[in-house]
Amino acid sequence: MAITNRTLPFLIILIVAALYFPGISGPFLFDDQSSITKNSAIAIKEVSSESLYKAAESGIAGPLKRPIAMISFALNYYYAGGYKAEPFKITNILIHCINVLLVYLLAMQVLKLSYPHKKNLFWFAAAISLFWGAHPINLTSVLYIVQRMTSLSTLFSLGCIILYLYGRQQTIQKSVNWKSIILFSGSAVSLIFALYSKENAVVIPLIIIAAELILFVKHSPWKGYEQLTKINKTVLWLIFLTLSAYCLNYAITYASGGFSSRPFTMLERVLTETRVVSSYISLIFIPQINGFGLFHDDIALSTSLFTPWTTISSIIFLMALISCAYFYRKKHPLFAFGISWFFIGHLLESTFFPLEIAHEHRNNLPSIGIIIAIMSLFISNNVSTKKTILSLLIPILIVSSITLLRANQWSNAYDQAYYETVHHPKSPAAHSIFSYAAFNKGRINEALNALKKAIELSPNEAAYSIFYQHALTVTKQSVPNSLQEDTLRRLENGVTSATTINSLDQMVNCLKTAPCKPLIKNSLAWAETMIKKHPNNYIYYYFKGMSLQANQQDRLALQAFQKGSELNRGKLHLLLEIANLYIRHHDIDNLTNTIEAFREANLNALQPQGDILEKLENSLQKLEEIRLGAQTEKSS
């Protein structure tokens, strides 16, 4: 059967799905836990408006809570019959395949706009969609389950842009009509869905503006601008620049508050991101398997323009790329549009916001633009389409083989973690994750050596020292005093990162089990150190209370929990621990007040705990029955 412009996209989808298929047997990873497997709102027992609403409201990853993605996780849980990674990953692959089809449709649109007289453009659209769909830089957006947030945002963002472009072409051909209005309305709805999948879709209107200024320049809706007087143009520009400056200042002020928990300043992040974005471009067009990974905490920070020297060279490279796009926007409009798309796509996650330095999934949408830009340079009326497409097969085969290899590496927890350390030997996070995977395989020495490496690579991070103490304790080895002293030093002098807090949280919950009992004294010292450092942060009083409770010092534990609750009255886990202590000591009056506080806090909680509230109410009822029985017996 001959390959046509109708069958080719589906053949591409089959190829892409086959590349990712080996990775479906891999486990839940890292942030999958906080957003999915430890999120009780995802574990729905029935598909109802109430259960889906609770799931939608349970998101913690962004200011909009990303309800579209959260609902999809809940539906996955329900129809899979629990937290089974394979159905979740298969769903991610299906979403990615839909995105591949959308990239094909988008490429066809922009190619026809830029090269209206060129024949067989569907081959170039196919090359673009296959290169993007098969590229290993998108693997974490597919096989890292929680990054469905990214791929769903890409899906609806592409839908928004495609519908807008169709609508815009309608207005050019037939002026404004019902069809164009429906298309523009669909575009707006798709944008809303994109935003509620992940907030970085907020930049999509800027990509649409870029399309207007570059691809539709001959049909600009702002023709009236050219007829304005010089003074009026100046006034308009002043208004635009003033509003832009205000928005930028607001964004910088908003972002500045998040750097207290990061080991870098805003300036260091901005400078470092110039190297990171340059490395993204390098990975897209010169993919090396050791350049890809789940973690990129091995990237050295840029502390000035010349430290390291690649900072200034990266700035020059990026400015040159942007300049080329600007100066050749008329001769090569699709190249200019693609470059604009790429940089607009990185405006939120690769600038001054206090996010981690680098993640490959941030390229899921931006990479489409730069691939279109570079592919457009292969199109010429003087070169045969067949020869050009054949020349593109080699890079497509290269990216496909790397993706297939990585998908195989992601097929189980141990191999995935092991190859992270092979590809990123200077990443402490990679060694930490490998220690966990090795420990679960019973390879204790490998696990301990990996943690030692993580401690060595991150001299100011306390989390790896805490994990090392835990590993020694559960394998019935003694914890050296020097290790505890080093841990306390790191807690006192290092930056309190999310990893630090996560390690403390894991340890205090482990204190409930027998293997972790020897860590009670050390855990209490960790909490005291953090309270001294952050006296107004409720979480450390929770850690202290958990440590005291594990040591059977209920009265002191209650005081710690109450102090934490005073600092943040909306935290359900603090109220739960207070209630449990009152239940243990049959304090009905205080338990009644605590349950009322829990009920009130539960109304505004990110992840409401209705089941726990019900259990507390049942416990209260049983205590009241016991008290009533005792009173009846006494009176008789």
Protein Blocks (a to p, Z undefined) as FASTA:
>chain_A
ZZdfklmmmmmmmmmmmmmmmmmmpccehjlmmmmmmmmklmccbdcfklmmmmmmmpck
bmnlommlmmmmmmmmmmnopacfklmmmmmmmmmmmmmmmmmmmmmmmmmmmmmmbghk
lmmmmmmmmmmmmpmklmmmmmmmklmmmmmmmmmmmmmmmmmmmmmmmmmmnopafklm
mmmmmmmmmmmmmmmmomklmmmmmmmmmmmmmmmmmmccklmmmmpcfklmmmmmmmmm
mmmmmmmmmmmmmmmmmmmmpcbdfklmmmmmmmmmmmmmmmmmmccfklgcfbfclbcc
dfbfklcfklmmmmmmmmmmmmmmmmmmmmmmmlmmmmmmmmmmmmmmmmmbccdfbdfk
lmmmmmmmmmmmmmmmmpcfkbcfklmmmmmmmmmmmmmmmmmmmmmmmmpmklmmmmmm
mmmmmbmklmmmmmmmmmmnopaklmmmmmmmmmmmmmmbmklmmmmmmmmmmnopacdf
klmmmmmmmmmmmccdfklmmmmmmmmmmmmpmklmmmmmmmmmmmmmmmmmmmmbmklm
mmmmmmmmmnopaklmmmmmmmmmmmomkbmklmmmmmmmmmmnopaklmmmmmmmmmmm
mmmgfbdcfklmmmmmmmmmmmmmmmmmmmmmmmZZ
